[in-house]
Structure formats: C-alpha cells, structure tokens
C-alpha cells in the first residue's frame, strides 16, 4: 500500500532526532508538511511527564510533573525527576505560553469533558475535590461511600465522558448486563456475554455477545460483531460516536485493525478495517481528526537496542475513512476509495489528545533512541500548513 498525501498542515518546527528516526523506518516524515510545534520545559513544568487534555480549541490542560515540587537528581550534568509530584499547567497553543495554573499538588488523575474539569488536590492530610469550569471550580469533600446489600463499602464511579460521578447501582440495565452511562442525552450502553457455556454473564468474557443502547425510553440492540471488546468504547467527539477497536493480535505485523463506531442518536454501527502493514501492529491510542484517523503504532526493532523501528504517529485518510466518519471535511483527502497513510512523527507515542474541532493534535513522543532520552510534547496542526 502506498501512502497517499493528505492535504492539511504541519512542520513549523521539525525535531532532528524524531525526524531521523522516521526516515530510518523507511518512510518520509510528515510529507504533507503539517505544522509541528514543540512545548519546552518551564521553571515549573517538566513536559516529559505531561498528560494532555484539551479545554477548548486553543488551550490544553496538562497534568505535569512540577520541577519545584518533585524530587530531582543530577547525573552527568543533567537534572531529572526521580519522584514526580504533579500540578496543573495550561498550554495556550496560539500564544505558545505554558503556565502553571495552580501550585497545589494533584492527587491522582484529572478528567476534562466539554469544558467541565474534575481533579483532586492534597492539602496536608486532606484530599479536596475540585470540579467545574476551569477558573470557577467548586471545592468539596470526596463523596462518602455507600453500603451495599452485601454490607460492602462501594464508591461512586467517574464517568469519563462527562467527568461526573454516578452510582453503578443506579444505572439502567434491564438485561442485568454490564453497563456504561454515556454522555448526557446519549443514553446507556449495556453489554452481555456468557461464561463459555452459553450461560449469560454481565462481564461479557465469551460469546455469544449482545449489546444494547438504552436512550429516551427506547432500547436498541446494536449490530456489533461477535467479537470481544474490552472496557468502555472511546468517544470521538468530532463524529459524535462511541468507537470500539478490535484486532486479532497485538504483536504481529500484517494484522488488520477494525474500528466500529456507534452513533447513539441513530442507533446504527459503522465499521472500517485498516489493513495490516509492515509498518504497524496494534494501533493505539487513536483519535478522529479533520484530516483522518490518527493512530499510534508501537513496533520497535526487537533485534536492536534503542531502536523505535517503525513506531510512530500515523495518519490514515481516504474515501473509506470519510464514509466511516459519516461526514466529510475539507482537510480529509478522499481519493480512489482506498485508505492512504503517512507517518507524522517517529518514536513511541505515550499520550494523544485531539482538540474539539479536530484541527489540533497533542502527542507525547518518546524517541526511544538511547538511555536518558527526553520525551517531547508536540502540537500537530491539521488545518493550517507550515505556519
């Protein structure tokens, strides 16, 4: 399969190390000349430890190791973090400014959905929950546990699609399956399988599988294949769909990656197969962008030390991708009905997040080229070339 050039944007800044790795994999790096900008460390933010979440189309909220709070060490004249402590920083991708939002140490991860933020901070021996719009968060104590019918303590679950808490016992699941509440207005996804003997099982470990969407008082059985999907589906906001990913294996090159998009408002399922290749194996994480599907491929050279092989951030586009999205975008090249691809950046992808409008992509890249290497936090612009 030959890569088809996509028409979009990137490469205001090219990192020489990552560029070399990409060429070493046998593919040109970023042939469509998308704009790539690198975030640098600040006095407080160690970007190699960053976890990105988009607040809007311009700002990225980072859970990042804080130089001033973390334990550090110096080896070979280089300072590094030995025990990270995290704070919140905001990266304004328009101005390029990376600033610390709060000096309070974070306790655990953070959640961002549709402008709503939820995180916890440590204050002495106390843990405080902060949630709401950034800059107008409300503080409260953690929700106390409930006592179940079995006299066990149960805690609320954070819905990753809304960042709000819910109690599993309150979720509508008429078939006694495993259930996930979706975004507000999208309903509840219920899943049921068997224990290998045909007896129903809410954990859905073995076929036959059944999946339902409960929304607005109507239950729809989803036309998903008899394949095991682990955990919650991804939510791709650009196409307003919940996406399952499946592949017959994780380590072999040449295997196909399948994606199934559930439209909660129509109750239908769209699918796409990204054929196997000598360049990738299991594609994860993945995101929907206006230029196509962006996916991380981790296929290091196991025969050489510190060689990322063909690992990297790939862009997939073409008519099949457009059909899978269920809509078209000017930035999405859709020629010949085939799936084209190109390598955006080489290296191991440690984190990936897409802006709400599908134009911006933030990725944390590990060049995997030597010990003591530095990971880079990159902005890939997919709607303006070379700026």
Secondary structure, 3 states (H helix, E strand, C coil): CCCCCCCCCECCCCCHHHHHHHHHCCCCECCCCEEEEEECCCCCEEEEEEEEEECCCCEEEEEEEECCCCEEEEECCEEEEEECCEEEEEEECCCCCEEEEECCCECCCCEEECCEEEEEEEECCEEEEEEEECCCCEEEECCCCEECCCCCEECCEEECCCCEEECHHHCCCCCCCEEEECCCCCCEEEEEEECCCCCEECCCCEEEEEEEEEECCEEEECCCCCCCCCCCCEEEHHHCEEEEEEECCCCCCCCCEEEEEEECCCCEEEEEEECCCCCCCCEEEEEEECCEEEEEECCCCCCCCCCCCCCEEEEEECHHHHHHHCCCCCCCCCCCCCCEEEEEEECEEEEEEECCCCCEEEEEEECCCCCCCCCEEEEEECCCCCC
